[in-house]
Amino acid sequence: LIRKKSIEEIDRSMLSELELTADQEAQFRRGIELFNQSKYWEAHEVWENVWKQRQEDSRIFFQGMIQAAAGYYRVKERPSYVGALNNFEKAYTKLELFPDRFLGVNVEGLRSAIVQSFEEVKRLGPGKLTEFPGKLLTKLDVT
């Protein structure tokens, strides 16, 4: 089992594009498809499979993606005010370690969407997540 590292333990200079195996690439792309279909839990599960197979510090990128999916899951599928806020905050903290585009994902766009979603959850408050606007359910922009 590979130990999770805290943000403070990550050396940003060591974060580089990952060479995914064909299977990992397929799973990563499948997770993107699921996320873009608003199947957040399923995307989370697929990305977790890839994350568990990686050892380098750049694997924290997958954690950020997983936590972004968990944030949206906690908004739309299984509403939890605290769960949504916590996951969005953790996702942002991890994803801000990465360049604006990483593994083909528009990370800057995702970070921006996470900030908007975090602010909207805070504005709505507990018990009102059903009013979260669908337009804030971001889609991943991938090249």
MDTraj code that builds the backbone (N, CA, C; nanometers):
import mdtraj as md
import numpy as np

residues = "LEU ILE ARG LYS LYS SER ILE GLU GLU ILE ASP ARG SER MET LEU SER GLU LEU GLU LEU THR ALA ASP GLN GLU ALA GLN PHE ARG ARG GLY ILE GLU LEU PHE ASN GLN SER LYS TYR TRP GLU ALA HIS GLU VAL TRP GLU ASN VAL TRP LYS GLN ARG GLN GLU ASP SER ARG ILE PHE PHE GLN GLY MET ILE GLN ALA ALA ALA GLY TYR TYR ARG VAL LYS GLU ARG PRO SER TYR VAL GLY ALA LEU ASN ASN PHE GLU LYS ALA TYR THR LYS LEU GLU LEU PHE PRO ASP ARG PHE LEU GLY VAL ASN VAL GLU GLY LEU ARG SER ALA ILE VAL GLN SER PHE GLU GLU VAL LYS ARG LEU GLY PRO GLY LYS LEU THR GLU PHE PRO GLY LYS LEU LEU THR LYS LEU ASP VAL THR".split()
xyz = np.array([
    [0.0846, -0.1190, 0.0000],
    [0.0000, 0.0000, 0.0000],
    [0.0879, 0.1237, 0.0000],
    [0.0550, 0.2175, -0.0853],
    [0.1323, 0.3415, -0.0974],
    [0.0709, 0.4453, -0.0037],
    [0.1536, 0.5061, 0.0774],
    [0.1072, 0.6052, 0.1737],
    [0.0670, 0.7333, 0.1029],
    [-0.0466, 0.7881, 0.1440],
    [-0.0886, 0.9184, 0.0915],
    [0.0052, 1.0238, 0.1477],
    [0.0402, 1.1191, 0.0649],
    [0.1229, 1.2303, 0.1107],
    [0.0364, 1.3536, 0.1299],
    [0.0739, 1.4337, 0.2275],
    [0.0050, 1.5603, 0.2460],
    [0.0567, 1.6588, 0.1414],
    [-0.0171, 1.7664, 0.1223],
    [0.0236, 1.8701, 0.0269],
    [0.1638, 1.9212, 0.0610],
    [0.1910, 1.9375, 0.1896],
    [0.3208, 1.9912, 0.2333],
    [0.4373, 1.8991, 0.1970],
    [0.4090, 1.7701, 0.1821],
    [0.5140, 1.6735, 0.1497],
    [0.5436, 1.6646, -0.0005],
    [0.4615, 1.7273, -0.0809],
    [0.4768, 1.7183, -0.2268],
    [0.5769, 1.8225, -0.2753],
    [0.6737, 1.7751, -0.3522],
    [0.7711, 1.8643, -0.4151],
    [0.7164, 1.8990, -0.5537],
    [0.6679, 2.0219, -0.5683],
    [0.6069, 2.0636, -0.6957],
    [0.6994, 2.0421, -0.8148],
    [0.8283, 2.0566, -0.7941],
    [0.9217, 2.0411, -0.9056],
    [0.9262, 1.8966, -0.9568],
    [0.8748, 1.8040, -0.8764],
    [0.8747, 1.6630, -0.9161],
    [0.7432, 1.6213, -0.9826],
    [0.6487, 1.7136, -0.9914],
    [0.5205, 1.6816, -1.0531],
    [0.5336, 1.6938, -1.2045],
    [0.5162, 1.5834, -1.2716],
    [0.5297, 1.5835, -1.4169],
    [0.4211, 1.4968, -1.4785],
    [0.4011, 1.5147, -1.6081],
    [0.3024, 1.4340, -1.6802],
    [0.3316, 1.2869, -1.6561],
    [0.2276, 1.2118, -1.6342],
    [0.2409, 1.0689, -1.6081],
    [0.2355, 0.9905, -1.7383],
    [0.3151, 0.8873, -1.7445],
    [0.3076, 0.7939, -1.8571],
    [0.2139, 0.6826, -1.8128],
    [0.0883, 0.6941, -1.8525],
    [-0.0097, 0.5948, -1.8126],
    [-0.0001, 0.4714, -1.9023],
    [-0.0271, 0.3557, -1.8444],
    [-0.0366, 0.2353, -1.9260],
    [-0.1626, 0.2485, -2.0106],
    [-0.1758, 0.1652, -2.1116],
    [-0.2949, 0.1705, -2.1975],
    [-0.4210, 0.1500, -2.1143],
    [-0.4160, 0.0587, -2.0183],
    [-0.5319, 0.0321, -1.9329],
    [-0.5626, 0.1524, -1.8433],
    [-0.4591, 0.2132, -1.7856],
    [-0.4795, 0.3298, -1.7005],
    [-0.5353, 0.4467, -1.7814],
    [-0.4839, 0.4659, -1.9023],
    [-0.5337, 0.5720, -1.9905],
    [-0.6817, 0.5494, -2.0209],
    [-0.7178, 0.4248, -2.0521],
    [-0.8576, 0.3922, -2.0824],
    [-0.9463, 0.4183, -1.9611],
    [-0.8991, 0.3809, -1.8424],
    [-0.9769, 0.4045, -1.7206],
    [-0.9898, 0.5543, -1.6927],
    [-0.8809, 0.6280, -1.7107],
    [-0.8833, 0.7721, -1.6888],
    [-0.9859, 0.8377, -1.7809],
    [-0.9805, 0.8014, -1.9104],
    [-1.0748, 0.8563, -2.0089],
    [-1.2186, 0.8147, -1.9761],
    [-1.2362, 0.6922, -1.9293],
    [-1.3697, 0.6448, -1.8901],
    [-1.4223, 0.7295, -1.7738],
    [-1.3357, 0.7600, -1.6778],
    [-1.3742, 0.8452, -1.5657],
    [-1.4185, 0.9826, -1.6126],
    [-1.3493, 1.0362, -1.7127],
    [-1.3863, 1.1669, -1.7685],
    [-1.5252, 1.1588, -1.8314],
    [-1.5492, 1.0524, -1.9089],
    [-1.6819, 1.0337, -1.9703],
    [-1.7904, 1.0275, -1.8631],
    [-1.7658, 0.9499, -1.7588],
    [-1.8637, 0.9353, -1.6511],
    [-1.8883, 1.0686, -1.5811],
    [-1.7811, 1.1415, -1.5505],
    [-1.7940, 1.2726, -1.4865],
    [-1.8788, 1.3641, -1.5733],
    [-1.8505, 1.3656, -1.7029],
    [-1.9232, 1.4537, -1.7951],
    [-2.0681, 1.4112, -1.8159],
    [-2.1017, 1.2894, -1.7748],
    [-2.2409, 1.2413, -1.7770],
    [-2.3056, 1.2601, -1.6396],
    [-2.2374, 1.3323, -1.5505],
    [-2.2837, 1.3563, -1.4126],
    [-2.2940, 1.2282, -1.3312],
    [-2.2140, 1.1281, -1.3684],
    [-2.2065, 1.0034, -1.2915],
    [-2.0826, 1.0130, -1.2030],
    [-2.0959, 1.0978, -1.1013],
    [-1.9795, 1.1363, -1.0213],
    [-1.9232, 1.0218, -0.9389],
    [-2.0092, 0.9425, -0.8784],
    [-1.9578, 0.8322, -0.7963],
    [-1.8828, 0.7317, -0.8836],
    [-1.9389, 0.7025, -0.9991],
    [-1.8754, 0.6069, -1.0901],
    [-1.7403, 0.6597, -1.1382],
    [-1.7333, 0.7894, -1.1701],
    [-1.6059, 0.8502, -1.2119],
    [-1.5040, 0.8390, -1.0985],
    [-1.5469, 0.8698, -0.9784],
    [-1.4637, 0.8609, -0.8586],
    [-1.4030, 0.7207, -0.8464],
    [-1.4869, 0.6191, -0.8624],
    [-1.4418, 0.4797, -0.8469],
    [-1.3386, 0.4418, -0.9541],
    [-1.3630, 0.4812, -1.0786],
    [-1.2716, 0.4487, -1.1888],
    [-1.1363, 0.5177, -1.1661],
    [-1.1400, 0.6466, -1.1301],
    [-1.0147, 0.7191, -1.1066],
    [-0.9397, 0.6638, -0.9868],
    [-1.0131, 0.6160, -0.8880],
    [-0.9469, 0.5587, -0.7704],
    [-0.8649, 0.4355, -0.8100],
    [-0.9154, 0.3586, -0.9052],
    [-0.8404, 0.2419, -0.9539],
    [-0.7064, 0.2843, -1.0133],
    [-0.7059, 0.3929, -1.0895],
    [-0.5816, 0.4427, -1.1498],
    [-0.4901, 0.4966, -1.0400],
    [-0.5446, 0.5770, -0.9510],
    [-0.4665, 0.6375, -0.8421],
    [-0.3932, 0.5309, -0.7609],
    [-0.4630, 0.4211, -0.7299],
    [-0.4037, 0.3149, -0.6478],
    [-0.2857, 0.2458, -0.7166],
    [-0.2800, 0.2524, -0.8491],
    [-0.1737, 0.1857, -0.9245],
    [-0.0488, 0.2719, -0.9407],
    [-0.0574, 0.3977, -0.9073],
    [0.0542, 0.4905, -0.9281],
    [0.1308, 0.5119, -0.7985],
    [0.2610, 0.5389, -0.8109],
    [0.3440, 0.5593, -0.6929],
    [0.4028, 0.6993, -0.6833],
    [0.4209, 0.7654, -0.7968],
    [0.4878, 0.8947, -0.7977],
    [0.3984, 1.0040, -0.7397],
    [0.4604, 1.1148, -0.7002],
    [0.3861, 1.2250, -0.6391],
    [0.2757, 1.2792, -0.7286],
    [0.2913, 1.2710, -0.8587],
    [0.1901, 1.3233, -0.9507],
    [0.0565, 1.2501, -0.9366],
    [0.0553, 1.1396, -0.8655],
    [-0.0701, 1.0668, -0.8437],
    [-0.1706, 1.1507, -0.7662],
    [-0.1218, 1.2543, -0.6977],
    [-0.2112, 1.3419, -0.6221],
    [-0.3103, 1.4124, -0.7164],
    [-0.2760, 1.4200, -0.8455],
    [-0.3690, 1.4743, -0.9443],
    [-0.4987, 1.3938, -0.9446],
    [-0.4848, 1.2606, -0.9404],
    [-0.6037, 1.1750, -0.9403],
    [-0.6859, 1.1962, -0.8136],
    [-0.6178, 1.2183, -0.7018],
    [-0.6903, 1.2472, -0.5777],
    [-0.7736, 1.3740, -0.5933],
    [-0.7155, 1.4760, -0.6554],
    [-0.7897, 1.5993, -0.6782],
    [-0.9122, 1.5764, -0.7649],
    [-0.8963, 1.4969, -0.8688],
    [-1.0082, 1.4655, -0.9578],
    [-1.1157, 1.3857, -0.8825],
    [-1.0707, 1.2891, -0.8035],
    [-1.1620, 1.2065, -0.7230],
    [-1.2411, 1.2951, -0.6267],
    [-1.1712, 1.3886, -0.5619],
    [-1.2391, 1.4742, -0.4650],
    [-1.3312, 1.5748, -0.5322],
    [-1.2980, 1.6189, -0.6533],
    [-1.3897, 1.7051, -0.7286],
    [-1.5185, 1.6276, -0.7582],
    [-1.5032, 1.5038, -0.8055],
    [-1.6204, 1.4199, -0.8332],
    [-1.7009, 1.3981, -0.7054],
    [-1.6319, 1.3757, -0.5948],
    [-1.7012, 1.3551, -0.4665],
    [-1.7769, 1.4813, -0.4248],
    [-1.7195, 1.5982, -0.4515],
    [-1.7885, 1.7235, -0.4201],
    [-1.9193, 1.7350, -0.4960],
    [-1.9142, 1.7070, -0.6255],
    [-2.0372, 1.7154, -0.7051],
    [-2.1362, 1.6050, -0.6658],
    [-2.0853, 1.4894, -0.6301],
    [-2.1707, 1.3806, -0.5808],
    [-2.2447, 1.4264, -0.4553],
    [-2.1734, 1.4971, -0.3674],
    [-2.2314, 1.5449, -0.2412],
    [-2.3239, 1.6651, -0.2621],
    [-2.3216, 1.7217, -0.3816],
    [-2.4162, 1.8279, -0.4140],
    [-2.5428, 1.7668, -0.4748],
    [-2.5260, 1.6794, -0.5741],
    [-2.6400, 1.6355, -0.6544],
    [-2.6958, 1.4981, -0.6202],
    [-2.6124, 1.4009, -0.5911],
    [-2.6622, 1.2648, -0.5752],
    [-2.6896, 1.2283, -0.4293],
    [-2.6060, 1.2727, -0.3420],
    [-2.6213, 1.2426, -0.1989],
    [-2.5870, 1.3695, -0.1214],
    [-2.6788, 1.4647, -0.1211],
    [-2.6492, 1.5975, -0.0678],
    [-2.5940, 1.5978, 0.0747],
    [-2.4845, 1.6673, 0.0898],
    [-2.4220, 1.6886, 0.2204],
    [-2.3477, 1.8208, 0.2121],
    [-2.3954, 1.9175, 0.2855],
    [-2.3345, 2.0507, 0.2862],
    [-2.1866, 2.0424, 0.3233],
    [-2.1575, 1.9812, 0.4374],
    [-2.0190, 1.9715, 0.4843],
    [-1.9364, 1.8845, 0.3896],
    [-1.9933, 1.7734, 0.3421],
    [-1.9226, 1.6848, 0.2502],
    [-1.8854, 1.7536, 0.1203],
    [-1.9783, 1.8321, 0.0662],
    [-1.9515, 1.9047, -0.0582],
    [-1.8397, 2.0064, -0.0368],
    [-1.8527, 2.0877, 0.0682],
    [-1.7499, 2.1895, 0.0943],
    [-1.6130, 2.1267, 0.1168],
    [-1.6069, 2.0230, 0.1993],
    [-1.4784, 1.9575, 0.2286],
    [-1.4140, 1.9006, 0.1030],
    [-1.4936, 1.8331, 0.0215],
    [-1.4374, 1.7728, -0.1000],
    [-1.3934, 1.8777, -0.2006],
    [-1.4714, 1.9836, -0.2177],
    [-1.4304, 2.0900, -0.3107],
    [-1.3004, 2.1552, -0.2625],
    [-1.2903, 2.1782, -0.1327],
    [-1.1697, 2.2415, -0.0789],
    [-1.0469, 2.1517, -0.0990],
    [-1.0606, 2.0237, -0.0686],
    [-0.9488, 1.9299, -0.0861],
    [-0.9105, 1.9172, -0.2335],
    [-1.0115, 1.9103, -0.3203],
    [-0.9852, 1.8987, -0.4640],
    [-0.9071, 2.0194, -0.5134],
    [-0.9525, 2.1378, -0.4762],
    [-0.8854, 2.2600, -0.5215],
    [-0.7411, 2.2639, -0.4733],
    [-0.7200, 2.2318, -0.3478],
    [-0.5849, 2.2349, -0.2892],
    [-0.4893, 2.1431, -0.3657],
    [-0.5375, 2.0286, -0.4076],
    [-0.4523, 1.9350, -0.4823],
    [-0.4342, 1.9801, -0.6270],
    [-0.5424, 2.0222, -0.6901],
    [-0.5351, 2.0588, -0.8310],
    [-0.4577, 2.1875, -0.8547],
    [-0.4469, 2.2720, -0.7520],
    [-0.3707, 2.3955, -0.7727],
    [-0.2197, 2.3696, -0.7790],
    [-0.1782, 2.2487, -0.7503],
    [-0.0371, 2.2105, -0.7642],
    [0.0028, 2.1931, -0.9115],
    [-0.0964, 2.1792, -0.9982],
    [-0.0716, 2.1398, -1.1364],
    [-0.0870, 2.2561, -1.2340],
    [-0.0218, 2.2434, -1.3502],
    [-0.0347, 2.3480, -1.4524],
    [-0.1796, 2.3571, -1.5018],
    [-0.2062, 2.4604, -1.5817],
    [-0.3422, 2.4843, -1.6302],
    [-0.3969, 2.3690, -1.7131],
    [-0.3098, 2.2911, -1.7746],
    [-0.3515, 2.1717, -1.8483],
    [-0.2600, 2.0578, -1.8074],
    [-0.3206, 1.9467, -1.7668],
    [-0.2429, 1.8309, -1.7216],
    [-0.3156, 1.7057, -1.7678],
    [-0.2428, 1.6126, -1.8271],
    [-0.2992, 1.4902, -1.8842],
    [-0.4173, 1.5219, -1.9770],
    [-0.4065, 1.6357, -2.0459],
    [-0.5091, 1.6748, -2.1407],
    [-0.6289, 1.7447, -2.0788],
    [-0.6346, 1.7512, -1.9463],
    [-0.7490, 1.8118, -1.8772],
    [-0.7249, 1.9613, -1.8576],
    [-0.8257, 2.0420, -1.8854],
    [-0.8198, 2.1848, -1.8582],
    [-0.8364, 2.2022, -1.7069],
    [-0.7248, 2.1961, -1.6365],
    [-0.7247, 2.2015, -1.4901],
    [-0.7673, 2.3401, -1.4427],
    [-0.7248, 2.4433, -1.5134],
    [-0.7637, 2.5796, -1.4745],
    [-0.9155, 2.5947, -1.4784],
    [-0.9781, 2.5425, -1.5815],
    [-1.1238, 2.5480, -1.5915],
    [-1.1911, 2.4720, -1.4786],
    [-1.1361, 2.3572, -1.4445],
    [-1.1916, 2.2778, -1.3349],
    [-1.1750, 2.3502, -1.2017],
    [-1.0565, 2.4080, -1.1798],
    [-1.0357, 2.4834, -1.0541],
    [-1.1357, 2.5977, -1.0431],
    [-1.1568, 2.6689, -1.1523],
    [-1.2513, 2.7799, -1.1535],
    [-1.3926, 2.7302, -1.1211],
    [-1.4321, 2.6185, -1.1796],
    [-1.5646, 2.5606, -1.1542],
    [-1.5779, 2.5181, -1.0082],
    [-1.4719, 2.4632, -0.9528],
    [-1.4740, 2.4209, -0.8124],
    [-1.4945, 2.5415, -0.7211],
    [-1.4249, 2.6507, -0.7493],
    [-1.4403, 2.7727, -0.6681],
    [-1.5847, 2.8220, -0.6759],
    [-1.6406, 2.8280, -0.7958],
    [-1.7798, 2.8727, -0.8125],
    [-1.8758, 2.7802, -0.7374],
    [-1.8520, 2.6504, -0.7482],
    [-1.9396, 2.5532, -0.6824],
    [-1.9289, 2.5640, -0.5309],
    [-1.8071, 2.5790, -0.4802],
    [-1.7841, 2.5962, -0.3364],
    [-1.8611, 2.7186, -0.2859],
    [-1.8469, 2.8296, -0.3573],
    [-1.9137, 2.9538, -0.3163],
    [-2.0657, 2.9392, -0.3204],
    [-2.1164, 2.8689, -0.4218],
    [-2.2617, 2.8498, -0.4331],
    [-2.3137, 2.7604, -0.3208],
    [-2.2408, 2.6555, -0.2869],
    [-2.2814, 2.5683, -0.1753],
    [-2.2864, 2.6500, -0.0457],
    [-2.1832, 2.7320, -0.0234],
    [-2.1817, 2.8167, 0.0961],
    [-2.3008, 2.9126, 0.0956],
    [-2.3297, 2.9717, -0.0196],
    [-2.4402, 3.0665, -0.0297],
    [-2.5738, 2.9988, -0.0002],
    [-2.5929, 2.8790, -0.0549],
    [-2.7189, 2.8068, -0.0345],
    [-2.7355, 2.7638, 0.1111],
    [-2.6269, 2.7164, 0.1708],
    [-2.6324, 2.6713, 0.3091],
    [-2.6898, 2.5308, 0.3225],
    [-2.6809, 2.4762, 0.4426],
    [-2.7316, 2.3406, 0.4677],
    [-2.8813, 2.3311, 0.4362],
    [-2.9197, 2.2192, 0.3791],
    [-3.0607, 2.1949, 0.3526],
    [-3.1134, 2.2543, 0.2231],
    [-3.0306, 2.3261, 0.1502],
    [-3.0791, 2.3882, 0.0264],
    [-2.9989, 2.3453, -0.0969],
    [-2.9253, 2.2362, -0.0857],
    [-2.8435, 2.1928, -0.1992],
    [-2.9277, 2.1526, -0.3198],
    [-3.0545, 2.1211, -0.2977],
    [-3.1414, 2.0869, -0.4108],
    [-3.1593, 2.2071, -0.5039],
    [-3.1271, 2.3269, -0.4555],
    [-3.1378, 2.4486, -0.5368],
    [-3.0083, 2.4805, -0.6118],
    [-2.9082, 2.3928, -0.6003],
    [-2.7808, 2.4135, -0.6708],
    [-2.8096, 2.4186, -0.8205],
    [-2.7653, 2.5256, -0.8884],
    [-2.7964, 2.5389, -1.0321],
    [-2.7213, 2.4376, -1.1187],
    [-2.7971, 2.3742, -1.2059],
    [-2.7386, 2.2752, -1.2959],
    [-2.6257, 2.3296, -1.3818],
    [-2.6309, 2.4586, -1.4141],
    [-2.5268, 2.5176, -1.4984],
    [-2.3898, 2.5152, -1.4306],
    [-2.3865, 2.4983, -1.2979],
    [-2.2581, 2.4902, -1.2273],
    [-2.2019, 2.3485, -1.2206],
    [-2.2772, 2.2515, -1.2712],
    [-2.2264, 2.1148, -1.2786],
    [-2.1348, 2.1084, -1.3999],
    [-2.0085, 2.1311, -1.3748],
    [-1.9108, 2.1478, -1.4823],
    [-1.8882, 2.0193, -1.5605],
    [-1.8436, 2.0372, -1.6814],
    [-1.7951, 1.9272, -1.7652],
    [-1.6456, 1.9451, -1.7805],
    [-1.5738, 1.8364, -1.7861],
    [-1.4288, 1.8433, -1.8036],
    [-1.3966, 1.8704, -1.9494],
    [-1.3133, 1.9710, -1.9700],
    [-1.2645, 2.0078, -2.1031],
    [-1.1325, 1.9326, -2.1234],
    [-1.1332, 1.8410, -2.2181],
    [-1.0160, 1.7554, -2.2385],
    [-0.9726, 1.7583, -2.3842],
    [-0.8396, 1.7608, -2.4028],
    [-0.7863, 1.7542, -2.5397],
    [-0.7184, 1.6199, -2.5615],
])
top = md.Topology()
chain = top.add_chain()
for i, resn in enumerate(residues, 1):
    res = top.add_residue(resn, chain, resSeq=i)
    for name in ("N", "CA", "C"):
        top.add_atom(name, md.element.get_by_symbol(name[0]), res)
traj = md.Trajectory(xyz[None], top)
